[in-house]
Amino acid sequence: MTQKAIFYHAGCPVCIEAEQAVANALDPHRYDTEIVHLGKQPARIREAEATGVKSVPALVLDGMPFHINFGASLDALK
Amino acid sequence: MTQKAIFYHAGCPVCIEAEQAVANALDPHRYDTEIVHLGKQPARIREAEATGVKSVPALVLDGMPFHINFGASLDALK
């Protein structure tokens, strides 16, 4: 059974580097990874915040937020 | 062929959470993941710094450093 992974980003260079390296490195047999661009899907900022995401890029695994380097704060995307 | 992944940590709660979630989520068919505890292996701090690691926990994929949340700065481990 696969678990849900959500990678939140905003298209910034730091985000794209993290997406290509970290999000793509997850085991596809265990994780179903969704990529969410919060700049294009601002309606999902609230959901990201509720999970504890403070900045992008961030990877949420099993409901736990992991901020990867720093691209932009969520506040800057509103 | 597997690529090298190095997860640097220092045993802190933030580090352990990141290790259990992110480091363990990597695809084992593509990544050979080494876990390095810099508190127990201080001789490797220099190597981590040379890769661009500033704090732990950090994951180095293909030579690129990704800081995951924040546990401690490398300076605090010296």
Backbone of each chain as nested JSON, in Angstrom:
{
  "chains": [
    {"id": "A", "residues": [
      {"number": 1, "name": "MET", "atoms": {"N": [0.842, -1.19, 0.0], "CA": [0.0, 0.0, 0.0], "C": [0.882, 1.247, 0.0]}},
      {"number": 2, "name": "THR", "atoms": {"N": [0.57, 2.191, -0.878], "CA": [1.388, 3.397, -0.904], "C": [0.847, 4.451, 0.063]}},
      {"number": 3, "name": "GLN", "atoms": {"N": [1.762, 5.256, 0.552], "CA": [1.411, 6.349, 1.449], "C": [1.445, 7.634, 0.645]}},
      {"number": 4, "name": "LYS", "atoms": {"N": [0.779, 8.628, 1.177], "CA": [0.685, 9.898, 0.476], "C": [1.877, 10.798, 0.785]}},
      {"number": 5, "name": "ALA", "atoms": {"N": [2.486, 11.345, -0.244], "CA": [3.529, 12.363, -0.076], "C": [3.09, 13.573, -0.892]}},
      {"number": 6, "name": "ILE", "atoms": {"N": [3.187, 14.746, -0.305], "CA": [2.841, 15.969, -1.042], "C": [4.049, 16.896, -1.029]}},
      {"number": 7, "name": "PHE", "atoms": {"N": [4.469, 17.311, -2.191], "CA": [5.581, 18.246, -2.305], "C": [5.004, 19.596, -2.694]}},
      {"number": 8, "name": "TYR", "atoms": {"N": [5.105, 20.581, -1.788], "CA": [4.605, 21.929, -2.053], "C": [5.748, 22.811, -2.534]}},
      {"number": 9, "name": "HIS", "atoms": {"N": [5.511, 23.553, -3.584], "CA": [6.545, 24.471, -4.053], "C": [5.902, 25.692, -4.683]}},
      {"number": 10, "name": "ALA", "atoms": {"N": [6.743, 26.586, -5.187], "CA": [6.201, 27.806, -5.793], "C": [6.968, 28.169, -7.066]}},
      {"number": 11, "name": "GLY", "atoms": {"N": [7.604, 27.182, -7.647], "CA": [8.282, 27.425, -8.916], "C": [9.632, 28.108, -8.816]}},
      {"number": 12, "name": "CYS", "atoms": {"N": [10.078, 28.401, -7.592], "CA": [11.362, 29.078, -7.424], "C": [12.519, 28.109, -7.727]}},
      {"number": 13, "name": "PRO", "atoms": {"N": [13.707, 28.652, -8.034], "CA": [14.847, 27.774, -8.338], "C": [15.149, 26.772, -7.216]}},
      {"number": 14, "name": "VAL", "atoms": {"N": [15.076, 27.231, -5.969], "CA": [15.32, 26.327, -4.841], "C": [14.283, 25.207, -4.825]}},
      {"number": 15, "name": "CYS", "atoms": {"N": [13.03, 25.588, -5.17], "CA": [11.94, 24.605, -5.203], "C": [12.175, 23.547, -6.272]}},
      {"number": 16, "name": "ILE", "atoms": {"N": [12.571, 24.001, -7.439], "CA": [12.735, 23.084, -8.574], "C": [13.884, 22.119, -8.314]}},
      {"number": 17, "name": "GLU", "atoms": {"N": [14.966, 22.636, -7.721], "CA": [16.1, 21.771, -7.381], "C": [15.656, 20.693, -6.391]}},
      {"number": 18, "name": "ALA", "atoms": {"N": [14.879, 21.104, -5.375], "CA": [14.42, 20.145, -4.365], "C": [13.448, 19.142, -4.966]}},
      {"number": 19, "name": "GLU", "atoms": {"N": [12.615, 19.621, -5.888], "CA": [11.664, 18.707, -6.523], "C": [12.408, 17.649, -7.324]}},
      {"number": 20, "name": "GLN", "atoms": {"N": [13.351, 18.116, -8.142], "CA": [14.057, 17.174, -9.01], "C": [14.895, 16.187, -8.217]}},
      {"number": 21, "name": "ALA", "atoms": {"N": [15.442, 16.642, -7.099], "CA": [16.302, 15.734, -6.328], "C": [15.511, 14.954, -5.281]}},
      {"number": 22, "name": "VAL", "atoms": {"N": [14.906, 15.656, -4.345], "CA": [14.303, 14.974, -3.19], "C": [12.958, 14.324, -3.52]}},
      {"number": 23, "name": "ALA", "atoms": {"N": [12.032, 15.098, -4.102], "CA": [10.708, 14.524, -4.381], "C": [10.826, 13.349, -5.343]}},
      {"number": 24, "name": "ASN", "atoms": {"N": [11.717, 13.468, -6.327], "CA": [11.869, 12.38, -7.299], "C": [12.639, 11.191, -6.755]}},
      {"number": 25, "name": "ALA", "atoms": {"N": [13.276, 11.36, -5.589], "CA": [14.081, 10.276, -5.018], "C": [13.257, 9.338, -4.141]}},
      {"number": 26, "name": "LEU", "atoms": {"N": [12.011, 9.731, -3.878], "CA": [11.172, 8.893, -3.013], "C": [10.865, 7.56, -3.693]}},
      {"number": 27, "name": "ASP", "atoms": {"N": [10.7, 6.558, -2.873], "CA": [10.414, 5.214, -3.366], "C": [8.984, 5.165, -3.923]}},
      {"number": 28, "name": "PRO", "atoms": {"N": [8.839, 5.008, -5.255], "CA": [7.493, 5.012, -5.847], "C": [6.649, 3.802, -5.436]}},
      {"number": 29, "name": "HIS", "atoms": {"N": [7.305, 2.777, -4.906], "CA": [6.548, 1.606, -4.46], "C": [5.867, 1.872, -3.122]}},
      {"number": 30, "name": "ARG", "atoms": {"N": [6.381, 2.855, -2.384], "CA": [5.814, 3.149, -1.062], "C": [5.105, 4.487, -1.008]}},
      {"number": 31, "name": "TYR", "atoms": {"N": [5.477, 5.418, -1.899], "CA": [4.891, 6.755, -1.835], "C": [4.241, 7.167, -3.142]}},
      {"number": 32, "name": "ASP", "atoms": {"N": [3.031, 7.678, -3.0], "CA": [2.313, 8.273, -4.119], "C": [2.527, 9.773, -3.958]}},
      {"number": 33, "name": "THR", "atoms": {"N": [3.391, 10.349, -4.786], "CA": [3.816, 11.738, -4.599], "C": [3.02, 12.704, -5.465]}},
      {"number": 34, "name": "GLU", "atoms": {"N": [2.403, 13.663, -4.809], "CA": [1.681, 14.722, -5.514], "C": [2.513, 16.002, -5.448]}},
      {"number": 35, "name": "ILE", "atoms": {"N": [2.66, 16.674, -6.58], "CA": [3.406, 17.935, -6.633], "C": [2.38, 19.066, -6.698]}},
      {"number": 36, "name": "VAL", "atoms": {"N": [2.449, 19.996, -5.75], "CA": [1.486, 21.104, -5.706], "C": [2.23, 22.44, -5.828]}},
      {"number": 37, "name": "HIS", "atoms": {"N": [1.912, 23.185, -6.863], "CA": [2.504, 24.51, -7.08], "C": [1.556, 25.525, -6.438]}},
      {"number": 38, "name": "LEU", "atoms": {"N": [1.954, 26.058, -5.288], "CA": [1.057, 26.947, -4.543], "C": [0.856, 28.299, -5.222]}},
      {"number": 39, "name": "GLY", "atoms": {"N": [1.763, 28.66, -6.115], "CA": [1.563, 29.893, -6.876], "C": [0.397, 29.73, -7.847]}},
      {"number": 40, "name": "LYS", "atoms": {"N": [0.276, 28.519, -8.406], "CA": [-0.799, 28.249, -9.372], "C": [-2.055, 27.707, -8.696]}},
      {"number": 41, "name": "GLN", "atoms": {"N": [-1.879, 27.178, -7.472], "CA": [-3.024, 26.631, -6.737], "C": [-3.091, 27.259, -5.349]}},
      {"number": 42, "name": "PRO", "atoms": {"N": [-3.324, 28.595, -5.3], "CA": [-3.319, 29.284, -4.011], "C": [-4.407, 28.783, -3.058]}},
      {"number": 43, "name": "ALA", "atoms": {"N": [-5.436, 28.144, -3.613], "CA": [-6.503, 27.624, -2.754], "C": [-5.983, 26.54, -1.822]}},
      {"number": 44, "name": "ARG", "atoms": {"N": [-4.815, 26.001, -2.129], "CA": [-4.279, 24.92, -1.292], "C": [-3.29, 25.419, -0.243]}},
      {"number": 45, "name": "ILE", "atoms": {"N": [-3.066, 26.738, -0.185], "CA": [-2.164, 27.286, 0.831], "C": [-2.702, 26.974, 2.228]}},
      {"number": 46, "name": "ARG", "atoms": {"N": [-4.01, 27.08, 2.381], "CA": [-4.62, 26.831, 3.689], "C": [-4.373, 25.388, 4.154]}},
      {"number": 47, "name": "GLU", "atoms": {"N": [-4.513, 24.472, 3.218], "CA": [-4.266, 23.052, 3.52], "C": [-2.805, 22.832, 3.933]}},
      {"number": 48, "name": "ALA", "atoms": {"N": [-1.889, 23.487, 3.204], "CA": [-0.466, 23.342, 3.54], "C": [-0.197, 23.895, 4.933]}},
      {"number": 49, "name": "GLU", "atoms": {"N": [-0.759, 25.06, 5.23], "CA": [-0.572, 25.673, 6.551], "C": [-1.115, 24.769, 7.653]}},
      {"number": 50, "name": "ALA", "atoms": {"N": [-2.264, 24.153, 7.388], "CA": [-2.885, 23.292, 8.396], "C": [-1.994, 22.097, 8.726]}},
      {"number": 51, "name": "THR", "atoms": {"N": [-1.163, 21.699, 7.751], "CA": [-0.253, 20.572, 7.978], "C": [1.001, 21.014, 8.714]}},
      {"number": 52, "name": "GLY", "atoms": {"N": [1.193, 22.339, 8.804], "CA": [2.375, 22.837, 9.502], "C": [3.434, 23.392, 8.577]}},
      {"number": 53, "name": "VAL", "atoms": {"N": [3.113, 23.467, 7.292], "CA": [4.076, 24.007, 6.329], "C": [4.191, 25.518, 6.522]}},
      {"number": 54, "name": "LYS", "atoms": {"N": [5.425, 25.999, 6.645], "CA": [5.69, 27.428, 6.856], "C": [6.309, 28.074, 5.622]}},
      {"number": 55, "name": "SER", "atoms": {"N": [7.016, 27.271, 4.85], "CA": [7.727, 27.799, 3.684], "C": [7.818, 26.706, 2.627]}},
      {"number": 56, "name": "VAL", "atoms": {"N": [8.16, 27.142, 1.42], "CA": [8.393, 26.177, 0.344], "C": [9.86, 26.261, -0.079]}},
      {"number": 57, "name": "PRO", "atoms": {"N": [10.412, 25.181, -0.602], "CA": [9.776, 23.891, -0.822], "C": [9.606, 23.104, 0.485]}},
      {"number": 58, "name": "ALA", "atoms": {"N": [8.54, 22.325, 0.526], "CA": [8.293, 21.475, 1.684], "C": [7.711, 20.145, 1.227]}},
      {"number": 59, "name": "LEU", "atoms": {"N": [8.087, 19.123, 1.941], "CA": [7.605, 17.779, 1.639], "C": [6.804, 17.296, 2.838]}},
      {"number": 60, "name": "VAL", "atoms": {"N": [5.581, 16.88, 2.595], "CA": [4.752, 16.351, 3.679], "C": [4.669, 14.832, 3.496]}},
      {"number": 61, "name": "LEU", "atoms": {"N": [5.194, 14.132, 4.495], "CA": [5.168, 12.666, 4.467], "C": [4.31, 12.187, 5.621]}},
      {"number": 62, "name": "ASP", "atoms": {"N": [3.274, 11.445, 5.294], "CA": [2.392, 10.912, 6.335], "C": [1.92, 12.024, 7.275]}},
      {"number": 63, "name": "GLY", "atoms": {"N": [1.636, 13.18, 6.716], "CA": [1.109, 14.283, 7.503], "C": [2.142, 15.111, 8.24]}},
      {"number": 64, "name": "MET", "atoms": {"N": [3.43, 14.742, 8.132], "CA": [4.493, 15.512, 8.813], "C": [5.196, 16.413, 7.809]}},
      {"number": 65, "name": "PRO", "atoms": {"N": [5.331, 17.726, 8.158], "CA": [5.976, 18.65, 7.226], "C": [7.5, 18.674, 7.374]}},
      {"number": 66, "name": "PHE", "atoms": {"N": [8.17, 18.616, 6.246], "CA": [9.637, 18.733, 6.228], "C": [9.994, 19.855, 5.268]}},
      {"number": 67, "name": "HIS", "atoms": {"N": [10.547, 20.927, 5.84], "CA": [10.951, 22.067, 5.025], "C": [12.332, 21.777, 4.461]}},
      {"number": 68, "name": "ILE", "atoms": {"N": [12.464, 21.917, 3.166], "CA": [13.716, 21.571, 2.495], "C": [14.371, 22.842, 1.986]}},
      {"number": 69, "name": "ASN", "atoms": {"N": [15.504, 23.197, 2.58], "CA": [16.147, 24.476, 2.267], "C": [15.077, 25.568, 2.405]}},
      {"number": 70, "name": "PHE", "atoms": {"N": [15.261, 26.686, 1.737], "CA": [14.271, 27.76, 1.873], "C": [14.131, 28.509, 0.562]}},
      {"number": 71, "name": "GLY", "atoms": {"N": [12.908, 28.547, 0.055], "CA": [12.644, 29.29, -1.166], "C": [11.844, 30.543, -0.875]}},
      {"number": 72, "name": "ALA", "atoms": {"N": [10.671, 30.348, -0.231], "CA": [9.797, 31.464, 0.102], "C": [8.881, 31.047, 1.249]}},
      {"number": 73, "name": "SER", "atoms": {"N": [8.474, 32.024, 2.045], "CA": [7.516, 31.713, 3.108], "C": [6.122, 31.639, 2.508]}},
      {"number": 74, "name": "LEU", "atoms": {"N": [5.241, 30.922, 3.162], "CA": [3.864, 30.849, 2.655], "C": [3.226, 32.227, 2.657]}},
      {"number": 75, "name": "ASP", "atoms": {"N": [3.565, 33.033, 3.639], "CA": [2.994, 34.38, 3.718], "C": [3.301, 35.178, 2.445]}},
      {"number": 76, "name": "ALA", "atoms": {"N": [4.472, 34.943, 1.886], "CA": [4.861, 35.68, 0.681], "C": [4.057, 35.247, -0.539]}},
      {"number": 77, "name": "LEU", "atoms": {"N": [3.348, 34.12, -0.426], "CA": [2.589, 33.605, -1.57], "C": [1.127, 34.036, -1.561]}},
      {"number": 78, "name": "LYS", "atoms": {"N": [0.732, 34.696, -0.47], "CA": [-0.681, 35.069, -0.342], "C": [-0.982, 36.376, -1.094]}}
    ]},
    {"id": "B", "residues": [
      {"number": 1, "name": "MET", "atoms": {"N": [22.032, 1.261, -11.504], "CA": [23.157, 1.735, -10.683], "C": [22.618, 2.667, -9.59]}},
      {"number": 2, "name": "THR", "atoms": {"N": [23.04, 2.449, -8.355], "CA": [22.562, 3.319, -7.282], "C": [23.442, 4.546, -7.137]}},
      {"number": 3, "name": "GLN", "atoms": {"N": [22.816, 5.629, -6.686], "CA": [23.533, 6.867, -6.431], "C": [23.722, 6.991, -4.933]}},
      {"number": 4, "name": "LYS", "atoms": {"N": [24.669, 7.805, -4.565], "CA": [24.975, 7.97, -3.154], "C": [24.083, 9.023, -2.505]}},
      {"number": 5, "name": "ALA", "atoms": {"N": [23.516, 8.678, -1.368], "CA": [22.775, 9.646, -0.563], "C": [23.393, 9.603, 0.829]}},
      {"number": 6, "name": "ILE", "atoms": {"N": [23.656, 10.77, 1.397], "CA": [24.199, 10.814, 2.76], "C": [23.259, 11.651, 3.614]}},
      {"number": 7, "name": "PHE", "atoms": {"N": [22.811, 11.076, 4.723], "CA": [21.954, 11.801, 5.649], "C": [22.792, 12.125, 6.885]}},
      {"number": 8, "name": "TYR", "atoms": {"N": [23.029, 13.424, 7.094], "CA": [23.818, 13.871, 8.254], "C": [22.869, 14.278, 9.368]}},
      {"number": 9, "name": "HIS", "atoms": {"N": [23.148, 13.834, 10.566], "CA": [22.314, 14.243, 11.692], "C": [23.175, 14.284, 12.956]}},
      {"number": 10, "name": "ALA", "atoms": {"N": [22.514, 14.629, 14.07], "CA": [23.265, 14.723, 15.322], "C": [22.45, 14.133, 16.474]}},
      {"number": 11, "name": "GLY", "atoms": {"N": [21.523, 13.26, 16.141], "CA": [20.775, 12.567, 17.192], "C": [19.644, 13.366, 17.828]}},
      {"number": 12, "name": "CYS", "atoms": {"N": [19.43, 14.596, 17.358], "CA": [18.38, 15.43, 17.941], "C": [17.0, 14.92, 17.514]}},
      {"number": 13, "name": "PRO", "atoms": {"N": [15.951, 15.278, 18.26], "CA": [14.599, 14.809, 17.897], "C": [14.196, 15.174, 16.472]}},
      {"number": 14, "name": "VAL", "atoms": {"N": [14.535, 16.399, 16.047], "CA": [14.215, 16.82, 14.678], "C": [14.947, 15.942, 13.664]}},
      {"number": 15, "name": "CYS", "atoms": {"N": [16.213, 15.592, 14.036], "CA": [17.023, 14.745, 13.149], "C": [16.411, 13.357, 13.0]}},
      {"number": 16, "name": "ILE", "atoms": {"N": [15.997, 12.803, 14.127], "CA": [15.481, 11.428, 14.122], "C": [14.175, 11.347, 13.345]}},
      {"number": 17, "name": "GLU", "atoms": {"N": [13.339, 12.365, 13.512], "CA": [12.081, 12.4, 12.77], "C": [12.356, 12.458, 11.263]}},
      {"number": 18, "name": "ALA", "atoms": {"N": [13.314, 13.295, 10.88], "CA": [13.648, 13.421, 9.461], "C": [14.277, 12.145, 8.921]}},
      {"number": 19, "name": "GLU", "atoms": {"N": [15.084, 11.495, 9.757], "CA": [15.703, 10.247, 9.31], "C": [14.633, 9.186, 9.066]}},
      {"number": 20, "name": "GLN", "atoms": {"N": [13.739, 9.042, 10.048], "CA": [12.725, 7.994, 9.934], "C": [11.769, 8.242, 8.778]}},
      {"number": 21, "name": "ALA", "atoms": {"N": [11.479, 9.513, 8.506], "CA": [10.528, 9.809, 7.434], "C": [11.229, 9.982, 6.086]}},
      {"number": 22, "name": "VAL", "atoms": {"N": [12.112, 10.977, 5.987], "CA": [12.661, 11.326, 4.673], "C": [13.762, 10.37, 4.205]}},
      {"number": 23, "name": "ALA", "atoms": {"N": [14.758, 10.137, 5.052], "CA": [15.866, 9.272, 4.623], "C": [15.349, 7.872, 4.304]}},
      {"number": 24, "name": "ASN", "atoms": {"N": [14.408, 7.395, 5.104], "CA": [13.879, 6.05, 4.866], "C": [12.911, 5.974, 3.696]}},
      {"number": 25, "name": "ALA", "atoms": {"N": [12.47, 7.139, 3.201], "CA": [11.506, 7.151, 2.1], "C": [12.187, 7.083, 0.733]}},
      {"number": 26, "name": "LEU", "atoms": {"N": [13.518, 7.218, 0.731], "CA": [14.225, 7.206, -0.56], "C": [14.118, 5.835, -1.219]}},
      {"number": 27, "name": "ASP", "atoms": {"N": [14.131, 5.864, -2.524], "CA": [14.027, 4.63, -3.297], "C": [15.328, 3.821, -3.159]}},
      {"number": 28, "name": "PRO", "atoms": {"N": [15.267, 2.659, -2.499], "CA": [16.488, 1.876, -2.294], "C": [17.059, 1.292, -3.573]}},
      {"number": 29, "name": "HIS", "atoms": {"N": [16.25, 1.272, -4.634], "CA": [16.764, 0.76, -5.907], "C": [17.644, 1.795, -6.613]}},
      {"number": 30, "name": "ARG", "atoms": {"N": [17.463, 3.057, -6.218], "CA": [18.235, 4.119, -6.878], "C": [19.244, 4.778, -5.958]}},
      {"number": 31, "name": "TYR", "atoms": {"N": [19.014, 4.687, -4.629], "CA": [19.907, 5.373, -3.696], "C": [20.482, 4.435, -2.645]}},
      {"number": 32, "name": "ASP", "atoms": {"N": [21.77, 4.543, -2.479], "CA": [22.473, 3.839, -1.417], "C": [22.655, 4.886, -0.316]}},
      {"number": 33, "name": "THR", "atoms": {"N": [21.857, 4.785, 0.738], "CA": [21.809, 5.833, 1.753], "C": [22.7, 5.518, 2.952]}},
      {"number": 34, "name": "GLU", "atoms": {"N": [23.6, 6.44, 3.221], "CA": [24.475, 6.313, 4.393], "C": [23.987, 7.306, 5.458]}},
      {"number": 35, "name": "ILE", "atoms": {"N": [23.884, 6.831, 6.695], "CA": [23.461, 7.703, 7.788], "C": [24.717, 8.051, 8.599]}},
      {"number": 36, "name": "VAL", "atoms": {"N": [24.981, 9.348, 8.744], "CA": [26.179, 9.788, 9.467], "C": [25.777, 10.64, 10.674]}},
      {"number": 37, "name": "HIS", "atoms": {"N": [26.127, 10.188, 11.856], "CA": [25.856, 10.926, 13.107], "C": [27.092, 11.78, 13.394]}},
      {"number": 38, "name": "LEU", "atoms": {"N": [26.97, 13.086, 13.142], "CA": [28.144, 13.961, 13.265], "C": [28.589, 14.154, 14.713]}},
      {"number": 39, "name": "GLY", "atoms": {"N": [27.699, 13.882, 15.658], "CA": [28.095, 13.951, 17.059], "C": [29.064, 12.815, 17.397]}},
      {"number": 40, "name": "LYS", "atoms": {"N": [28.816, 11.663, 16.788], "CA": [29.679, 10.496, 17.016], "C": [30.831, 10.408, 16.029]}},
      {"number": 41, "name": "GLN", "atoms": {"N": [30.68, 11.112, 14.902], "CA": [31.738, 11.077, 13.875], "C": [32.125, 12.511, 13.509]}},
      {"number": 42, "name": "PRO", "atoms": {"N": [32.658, 13.259, 14.495], "CA": [32.99, 14.668, 14.239], "C": [34.028, 14.856, 13.132]}},
      {"number": 43, "name": "ALA", "atoms": {"N": [34.783, 13.819, 12.857], "CA": [35.791, 13.93, 11.799], "C": [35.146, 14.151, 10.438]}},
      {"number": 44, "name": "ARG", "atoms": {"N": [33.845, 13.88, 10.347], "CA": [33.174, 14.037, 9.048], "C": [32.468, 15.385, 8.907]}},
      {"number": 45, "name": "ILE", "atoms": {"N": [32.575, 16.247, 9.94], "CA": [31.966, 17.579, 9.845], "C": [32.567, 18.359, 8.673]}},
      {"number": 46, "name": "ARG", "atoms": {"N": [33.881, 18.233, 8.521], "CA": [34.562, 18.959, 7.445], "C": [34.026, 18.551, 6.067]}},
      {"number": 47, "name": "GLU", "atoms": {"N": [33.834, 17.248, 5.913], "CA": [33.289, 16.718, 4.649], "C": [31.884, 17.277, 4.394]}},
      {"number": 48, "name": "ALA", "atoms": {"N": [31.071, 17.312, 5.469], "CA": [29.71, 17.829, 5.325], "C": [29.744, 19.302, 4.923]}},
      {"number": 49, "name": "GLU", "atoms": {"N": [30.611, 20.066, 5.586], "CA": [30.734, 21.495, 5.281], "C": [31.173, 21.705, 3.827]}},
      {"number": 50, "name": "ALA", "atoms": {"N": [32.092, 20.874, 3.374], "CA": [32.602, 21.012, 2.009], "C": [31.5, 20.787, 0.983]}},
      {"number": 51, "name": "THR", "atoms": {"N": [30.48, 20.013, 1.356], "CA": [29.361, 19.754, 0.452], "C": [28.353, 20.892, 0.494]}},
      {"number": 52, "name": "GLY", "atoms": {"N": [28.501, 21.78, 1.493], "CA": [27.58, 22.903, 1.599], "C": [26.586, 22.748, 2.736]}},
      {"number": 53, "name": "VAL", "atoms": {"N": [26.739, 21.696, 3.549], "CA": [25.84, 21.489, 4.673], "C": [26.115, 22.541, 5.75]}},
      {"number": 54, "name": "LYS", "atoms": {"N": [25.055, 23.213, 6.189], "CA": [25.177, 24.266, 7.205], "C": [24.587, 23.825, 8.535]}},
      {"number": 55, "name": "SER", "atoms": {"N": [23.598, 22.92, 8.477], "CA": [22.907, 22.476, 9.684], "C": [22.439, 21.036, 9.497]}},
      {"number": 56, "name": "VAL", "atoms": {"N": [22.065, 20.441, 10.614], "CA": [21.485, 19.096, 10.548], "C": [20.043, 19.173, 11.032]}},
      {"number": 57, "name": "PRO", "atoms": {"N": [19.177, 18.28, 10.608], "CA": [19.454, 17.216, 9.641], "C": [19.585, 17.74, 8.209]}},
      {"number": 58, "name": "ALA", "atoms": {"N": [20.426, 17.055, 7.448], "CA": [20.608, 17.42, 6.043], "C": [20.777, 16.151, 5.22]}},
      {"number": 59, "name": "LEU", "atoms": {"N": [20.275, 16.224, 4.019], "CA": [20.375, 15.096, 3.102], "C": [21.172, 15.561, 1.896]}},
      {"number": 60, "name": "VAL", "atoms": {"N": [22.224, 14.824, 1.568], "CA": [23.018, 15.161, 0.392], "C": [22.713, 14.134, -0.691]}},
      {"number": 61, "name": "LEU", "atoms": {"N": [22.156, 14.632, -1.788], "CA": [21.817, 13.765, -2.921], "C": [22.664, 14.183, -4.11]}},
      {"number": 62, "name": "ASP", "atoms": {"N": [23.446, 13.256, -4.617], "CA": [24.295, 13.545, -5.773], "C": [25.128, 14.803, -5.534]}},
      {"number": 63, "name": "GLY", "atoms": {"N": [25.601, 14.963, -4.311], "CA": [26.475, 16.083, -3.999], "C": [25.764, 17.382, -3.675]}},
      {"number": 64, "name": "MET", "atoms": {"N": [24.418, 17.406, -3.744], "CA": [23.677, 18.631, -3.446], "C": [23.095, 18.545, -2.041]}},
      {"number": 65, "name": "PRO", "atoms": {"N": [23.328, 19.59, -1.21], "CA": [22.819, 19.556, 0.161], "C": [21.376, 20.056, 0.267]}},
      {"number": 66, "name": "PHE", "atoms": {"N": [20.564, 19.31, 0.99], "CA": [19.185, 19.722, 1.266], "C": [18.993, 19.709, 2.776]}},
      {"number": 67, "name": "HIS", "atoms": {"N": [18.787, 20.901, 3.338], "CA": [18.581, 21.025, 4.783], "C": [17.117, 20.75, 5.064]}},
      {"number": 68, "name": "ILE", "atoms": {"N": [16.865, 19.84, 5.974], "CA": [15.49, 19.42, 6.268], "C": [15.103, 19.915, 7.656]}},
      {"number": 69, "name": "ASN", "atoms": {"N": [14.172, 20.859, 7.698], "CA": [13.837, 21.506, 8.96], "C": [15.133, 21.996, 9.61]}},
      {"number": 70, "name": "PHE", "atoms": {"N": [15.155, 22.151, 10.912], "CA": [16.387, 22.646, 11.548], "C": [16.55, 22.022, 12.921]}},
      {"number": 71, "name": "GLY", "atoms": {"N": [17.669, 21.337, 13.105], "CA": [17.958, 20.749, 14.409], "C": [19.079, 21.49, 15.097]}},
      {"number": 72, "name": "ALA", "atoms": {"N": [20.21, 21.617, 14.425], "CA": [21.373, 22.303, 14.988], "C": [22.29, 22.731, 13.859]}},
      {"number": 73, "name": "SER", "atoms": {"N": [23.011, 23.818, 14.088], "CA": [23.978, 24.25, 13.085], "C": [25.231, 23.388, 13.218]}},
      {"number": 74, "name": "LEU", "atoms": {"N": [25.985, 23.282, 12.158], "CA": [27.236, 22.5, 12.239], "C": [28.191, 23.146, 13.242]}},
      {"number": 75, "name": "ASP", "atoms": {"N": [28.171, 24.468, 13.304], "CA": [29.06, 25.16, 14.244], "C": [28.801, 24.703, 15.677]}},
      {"number": 76, "name": "ALA", "atoms": {"N": [27.55, 24.403, 15.99], "CA": [27.204, 23.979, 17.349], "C": [27.733, 22.579, 17.655]}},
      {"number": 77, "name": "LEU", "atoms": {"N": [28.153, 21.857, 16.636], "CA": [28.627, 20.483, 16.835], "C": [30.136, 20.398, 16.98]}},
      {"number": 78, "name": "LYS", "atoms": {"N": [30.795, 21.532, 16.786], "CA": [32.276, 21.505, 16.82], "C": [32.795, 21.585, 18.248]}}
    ]}
  ]
}
